[in-house]
Structure formats: C-alpha cells, structure tokens
Amino acid sequence: MDCVMKLASERAVVIFTLSSCCMCHTVARLFRDLGVNAVVHELDQDPRGKEMEKALLKMLGKGPSVPVVFIGGKLVGGTNKVMSLHLGGELVPMLRNAGALWL
C-alpha cells in the first residue's frame, strides 16, 4: 500500500488502470478532455501491478480495483464516483483546488 500512496502523490491527478479496461480508458479520457495532465499507471505493465491492484481493492473496499483516481494525493474512487462528481459539478473545483486546472 505504501507504493500506491507514494505513486498517488507524485502529481495532482493519478489514475491506476489496466490497459485492457474500457472504463479505465474512459476515465483517463475524461481528465484529458478537461485539460488535466494526469499520470496514468497501467498495472498490467508494472512488475508490481498485481500487488498494487490488491492494495487498491483493499483501499476501495469493494467493486472493481480499476480505474482508481487520486486527486491531490487523496483517494477519490473509481468510475462511478468520478462520474458522479463530474455530473454534479464537483470534479472541476476539486481539480482546481489540487492544482490540476488553472482556469
């Protein structure tokens, strides 16, 4: 879990994904379309990926282990949480507060 938290704090927005996951691509695309330069860690491309995936699932408590989004080093959640925040108008202010957006 320490590895995940270290990686999660390396930039304002960090997304943990799997390269074959369509929802991972969707979430990453949302942030790109918003103008956010997120760091994307594809767990299936990392030798520690399985270990990190287990840690993320433990942090989430339920549901799929990816995608998982961290904003400002804090766990936001997966696809449902990110989309709920976006549709509710709360995602962009979070991104601004974390320094991921300047406008």
N, C-alpha and C positions, 0 to 999 in steps of 0.2 A: 504494500500500500504506500510505502514511503516513496517508491519510484514513481507511482502515479501522481502523488501530490507534488513531487519535485517537477515533473513534466507539466503538470497543470498550472504551475505558477510561472512558467517561462515566458508567457505572453498574455495579453489581455483576454484573448479568447483561445481556448484549446479544445479540440474535438478529438475524441478517441473513436475510431471507426474500424470497419473491416472492408477491404477493397471490394468484396462481392456483395455488400449490403446496399440495397437500393435506397433505404431510408437514410443511411449514412451519407450517401451522395446528395440526397435532397436537403438534409440539414446543412451540410457544408456549402451547398449552392445558395441556400438562403442567406448565409452570412456573407458570401462573396457578393451576392446581389445587393446586400445592404452596404457594401463598401468596406467590410471588415476583412482584415488580413489575418485570418485565424491560422494557428498551427494545427495541422491535421496529423495525428499519429495513427497509421494503419497497423493495427495489432497483428494482423496475419503476415506483416512484413518485418516484424520485430522479433528477435530471438526470445525476448521476454514477454511476448504478446499474450500467451496463454495465462501466465502468472498475473499480468496486468488485467486481463479480462475477468479473471476470478475476483481480483480486488475491486474492480468496478462494480461487478454484480453484488458483491458484499456491501459496497457503499450505497448502491441503489436500493437494495433490499428485495427487489422483485423486478419482474419484467426482463426484456432483452438487455444484454450487457452493453450493447452499442446501438446507436451512437450515444455517447455521453459528452455533454458540454460543460465546460468550466468557464466562468466569466469572472475576471478579476481574482483568479485563484480559488474561487468558490464553486462547489458543485451546483449546477443548475438542474441537470437531469437529462432525460432522453428526449426523443422526438415529441411525445405528447406535451411535455412541459414547455419545451421551446416553442412549439406551435401555439400553445395556449397563451404564452407570454406575448408572442408576436401579434396574434389576433386581438389580444386585449390591450395592445398599445403599450405594453410594459417592457418589451425587449429592447427597443431603441434607447429609452432612458437608462436601462441597465448598462448597455454598451457604452453610452456616453460617460456614465459615472466611472466605468472601468478604464476609460481612455482608449477604447477601441474605435470610437467615432468622434470626429471633431466638429461636425456640422449639426 
